Amino acid sequence: MKFEEAIDYLKSMIPLKKEEFNKLSAHLKYRAFTIAKVSSEDLINKVKQIYTKNLEEGKTKAESLQEVHKILPNLTANHLSTHYNNNVMIAYNAGRIRHFKDSKAVQYLMYNAILDGHTTNLCRKLHGTVKPKDDPFWDKFYPPNHHNCRSVVYPVHKSQLGKKISYIEADEETGELRRKEIKIKPSKLNPKTILKDKILSQEFQFRGNPEKAIYEIPDSLIDKSIKYGIIEDLIKTAKNYFCKIKLSTEDECEKNIRKIFVKSKESFEDFIQEVLSSNFKPKGRLKPIGWLPRDLRDLIEEKGFNPKTPLIIISDKRIIHSIRDVKAIRGSSLNIKELKNLPDILENPEAILLDKVHQNIIYVSLSIEEPKKNKIIVEINYKLKKLKKLMKQEPEFKDILEIYKELENIDSVNLVKTLGKVEKRQIIKHINAKEYEILKGKIH
């Protein structure tokens, strides 16, 4: 990985006052550049410019801190040193993960800590951990994980599994260097065991992921980047997962997506009519049916989910399953009018719930048969065979691709798992048992 990628990322970091920085989600903090005890945003920006210029010129950390001390004489040497270490390592690791994610030659990542008397218990525990590069483990523990963290990740090709590599470890007391070996193999380390350990949990100070900061940029940060003339730097380092990066906002992107759904409403109604015909045989056809808006995605991510796409789809097989005779006899299937109205139900539900047991999202809406409720269960990141091939069969996906290019690269999607009618009391029962959590709206 060229160090230029780290410099590019540092350039794109957005100066913010500490109070604004604290309001950001954990992963978006990696997009921001702030200094505790400094209230001037312009001074914060000057420090960032010093770091960037000196890295480009190959100057040392000491030279950078000497310049910074002249404009911030009241901050201690330790304070400035920690600040420099944190931000340079954030830029370095963010540049690396962007490189690894794009590389087909990288299938796994390996956590690598510098082992000496300054190594935290947390980084010692994580050292040598090998997991697939898309494993949820990296959503939590991609370095840096604490102040002055020096850990990085190494790329691993699947052909390296089972082989040994050597590393240097310094004795904590004497400082004597020892060469050790470690076998590269997928780790079974469970993040829950780390979070349950009091000492490790206390050392785990940075709980975000620089990769997520690469894939989303809220409007507030775009405005700041325009103010400081770094919008092009921001775009250069960003790969917005949910919308093409351009100077238009994500709101405009989602507005355009909604237009497509409105335009395709008649097509969806025809699709339902065809599926419900007596001679219809399910072929696995897919239809776009909904979109996870930005605010809902933020709520989902706070609960530990990371949707690979905001798109929600439905298949003809799921519709057939939802109206099978058993459900119809029980009065638990949606009627034809409600089925045709599914896109509107997802757009304007009564409430959206998180099923914490099965890790699904549940849309609840009013039903014609009150007090029953229409209940639509959406499975996040459902792996679907021949996904790309199936999407090519429907014109709506082509329209969505014009706005949402990343659809070409996904291997899983948010799929309507099941749908039907349930008694209101059943939903309330799950909520009271804390199996369901209300994300948006209210059960009336």
N, C-alpha and C positions, 0 to 999 in steps of 0.2 A: 504494500500500500504506500503510495507516495505521500510524503508529509504535507504536500500541497493541499490534499483533501482536508486535513485538519485545519490548515490556515484558512481555506475557503469557508469551513464551518464556523470558525471563530469570527471571521468577517461578518457572517450572517446573523450572529447572536445579537439580540435586540436590547439596547440599554433600558433598564427599568429601575425605578425606585424600589426599595425593599418592600414597602407596603403593597405595591402592585404585584411584585414578584410572588409574595406570599399568597396571593389570591389564585395563582395559576395551579392547575393540576400538577401532580408530581412529575409526569413526563414532559409537560410543556415548560417546566422550569429549565430543562436542558436547552431550550431555545432562547432563554433570556440571559442577560449579563447584568449582574447587580453587585453592589458592595455594601455590606452591613456598615452602619454608622455614617454612610455618605448620603446626604439628602438631595444633592444636585445631580440631576440626570445628565447634564452636560459634562460634569466632572467624571461620572461613571463612563460616559462615552469616550472621553479622552484617555482613560486608563485602557479601555478596550483597544483603542487605536495604537497605543504604545505597545501592547502585547503583540498585536497583529504585525505592525511594522518591524519590530525587533525579531520576530520569528521569521519573517520573510528575509531579513538581512542576516540571519544566522547568529544573532546576538544571544548572549547567555541570559539565564534567569536573573543573575545578580545585576546585570546591566539594566534590565527592564525594571527591576524593583528600585534601583537608584533613581531612575526617572520618575517613577510613580511616587516615591517618597517626597520628591520636590513639590508635587502638587497636592499631596495628602500627608503633610508632616505629622499630623496628630495620630495616625494609625501606627501600631507597633509593627516591628519587623516580622513577628510570628503571624500576625493578622494578614499582612501583605503576602507573605510566603505561602500561607494556606490558600489564599484567594488565587494566586497565580497557579499553584498546583492543581486546584480543583478545575479551573476553567480550561487550562491547557489539556488536562486529561479528558475532560468532557468533549472538547473539540477533536482530540485524537481518536477517542473511542467511537464517537459518532461517525467520523470519517471512515473508520474501519468497518463498522457494521453495515454502512451503506455499500461499501465495496463487497463485503461477504455476501450480502443478500442478492446482489446482482450477479454473482459468479456461480455458474453451474458446476464449477470444479470444487466448490465448497459444500459439503453435505452436513458436516458437524462443526461445532465450535468447542474449544477447550479453554477452560478458565485457568489463567496463569498468573500467580502472585509472585512478587519478589519476597523471598523468605529470609528474613533477618530479624534483628531485635525490635524492629519497628512494625513488623507485620501484625495486623489485628487477628484475633481468634477467628473472626468471620472469614477473612481471606485465606487463612490457613485451612479452614474447613472446606472452602470452595475450591481451593487449589487442585488442579487435575481433573475437575468435573468435566465430563464429555457428554454432550447431548446434541441431538439434531438441531440445526440452526433455527428451525421454526418451532422448537419446543417451547411451551409456555414458561418454562424455567427462566429463559432469558428475558421474559417480560418483567421479571422481578429482580434478577441478579446480574444483569449485564453491567459491567463496571463503567464508571466508578460507583462504589457502594457506600462510601463514607468520606469525610474530610481527609485530604492527603492520601487518598487511595491511589496506589501505583499499579494496580492489577490491570491486565489487558486480556483479550481473548485471542487465541490462535485458530486459524482455519484448519480443518481436518478433512481430508478426502477419505472416502469409505475404504480405499485400499490401505490406508494407514492403520486401520483398526487391528488390534492384536499385536502391533509392533511396540517396541520400547523406545523411549527417548530419555535423554539425561538432562538434569538441571542442577543448578548450584544452590545449596542452602547454607546460610551462615548460622553458626551456633549462636543462640540467643544471649548467652553469657560471655563467651570468649571471642565471638566474632569469627572464629575459625571456619574456613570455607570447606564444604564437603560436597562431593559429586554424588548425586542420587539418580536412580532410574525410576521411571513410572511407565506402566503399561497403558497404552491408549485403548480404552474400551468404554462403551456407553455406561454412564453412571446411573445408579438407582436412587441417588440422593433425592430425598423428598423435601421440597421447600418448607413443608409444615413443621418438620423436625427442627429446622433452623429458627423459624419464627416462634416456636415454643420455648426455645432455649433463651433464658433471660439475658445472659451476657451477649450472645450473638445478636439477639433482637435489638439490644441497646446500641451495638456497634453499627447496625444496619440503618444508616442515617439517610441515604438517598434512595427512595423507593420508587423511582421512575425508570423510564427506559428511553435512551436517546433515539432509538428507532422510531418510536411512536411520535416523537417530536419532529421527525423527518416527514411523517405522513400526514400531519395536519397543522394548519396555521390559522388560528382564529382571526377574525377581522380586526380585533383590537391590536394584535401584533403586526398585522399588515400596515395599519395606520402609522404605528411607531416606526416601522421600517422605511416607510415613505418619508417620514419626518427627518430621519437621519441619513437618507440617501442610500440605503442598502437593500432596496427592494429587489434589484437584480441579483445581488449576492444571495438573498433569501431564496429566490426562485431557483438559482443555480444549485443549491444544496437540498432543495425540497423535492419530494416525490409524493405529492398529495394523493393518498390512497383512494379518496372518494370522488375526486373531481380533477379535471385537468388544471394544472397550475397556469394561471395567467393573471392579469391585473384585476379581473373580475372577481367578485367575492364568491364564497361557497354558497351563499344564499341565492345568488343568481344561477349557479349551477343547479341547485335543487329546484329552483323555480322552473327551469327548462325541463328537468326530469318530470316534474308534475304535469307539464303541458303534454308530454308524451303519453302519460297515463290517461289524461282526459281525452286525448285524440284517439287512443286505442280502446276506449270504453266500449264502443259498439262492437269492435272485434272480439273483446273478451266476452261479451254477451252471446255472440254467435258461437264462440268456443264452448261456453257452458251448454248452449242449446244442442250443439253437436254431441258433446259428451253424454248428455242425458237421453239421446235418441236410442231407441230400442236395439238397433243393429250396430251400435258403436263398440269397437274393441280398443281397449287402452293400448297406446303405443309409447307411453312415456313422454308425450308432448309436454313442453314447459311453456308457461306464460308468466311474464312479469306482472306482479300484482300489488307491490308496495315498495316503500323506501323508508329506511330508518333515518329520520332527520338528525341533524347534528346534536341537538340537545338530548335526544334519546340515546344516541351513541355514547355521549359523555356519561350518562347515568349508567349505561350497561358496562362501560369500561371501568367505572368506579367500583363495580361489583365483581371485577376480575375477569370479564369477558373481553374479547378483542375480535369483533366481527371483521372478516377479511373483505367484506363488501357490504354496502348499505342496502343492496338489492334484495327484495323478497320475491320468491317465485312460487308457483304452484304447478303440480303435474296432474294430468288427466287421471292417473291412477289414484291419487289422493282424493280427488273429487268422487270417483266411483266408490271408493272405500267409505266415504263419509255419508253416502246415501244408501248403503246396503240395507237389505230388508230388515235385519235385526234392529238397526238404529231407527228405521222408519216406524216399525211397530212400537218401539219405546217412545216415539215422539221426540227423539233427540237429534234428528237430522234437520239441516237447514232446508227451507223451501226454495223453489226455483228463483223467486224474486230476490231472496237474500243471497243466493249463490251468485247471481248476476251482479249483485251490489257489493261483492267482496272488496274490490279496490277502494270503494268509498268507506266501507266499514274500517279498513286498516288506516285510512287517511284520517277519519274522525271517530275514533272509538270512545266509548264511555270511560274506559280505563285501560291502562297497560300494566301488566303484572310481570314479575319475575318469579318463575318456578325454581326455587333454590334447590329443590330435591333433584329434579330432572334437568336443570340448567337450560330451560327454554323460556321464551317470551310468550305471554298470553295476552291476546287482545280480547276485550270484553265489550259487547255492545248490547243495546236494547233488542229484545226479540218481540215478534208479533205475539208469541204465546207467553206474555208476562204472567207470573214473576220469573219465568225462565230467562236466561241470558244466552246470547250467542257467544260461543267461546272458540277462539281460533288460536291454535298452538303453533308457534314458529320455532323451528330448531335452528340455532345459530351454527354457522360453519358446517353444514351438512355436506359430507363428501358424496358427490353424485357421479357415477360412471358416465362417460361420454357427455359430460356437461357441455363442453364447447360445441360438439357436434349437434346436440339437441337444441342449443340456443340458435344455431344458424338456420334452423327450420322456421323461425318466427321473425317476421319483419320488425316487430317492436324492439327486439334486442339490437338490431342494426342501428335503429334511431338512438337508443340509449348509449351505444358504443361511441357515437359521434361526440357525446359529452363526457362519457365515462370510459376512457381508454383502458383503464386497468382491468376491466371485465375480461379482456383477452387473456390475462395472466392468472386468473384465479382457478383453483381446483375444487373449491367448495363454495356453497351459497346458503343463504337463509331460506329454508324451505318450509312451507306450510305442512306441518306434520299430520295434523288432524283438525277437524272442525265439527261443531255440533252444538246442541243446546243442553244446558245444565240448569239445575235449580240454583237460584241466587244464594240460598243457604249453604249449598255445597262450597261455593267460592268463599263465602264468609268464614266457613269452617276451616278451610286451608289457610286463610289469612290469619285467623286467631291462633292457629297452630304454628304460625311463623314459617309455614312451608311456602307460602306465597308472600311476596312483598310488592306493594303498590309503587310503581315507578312514576306514573302520571295518572291524573284523573281521580275519579271516585266511583265506588259501586253504589248506585242509587237504589 
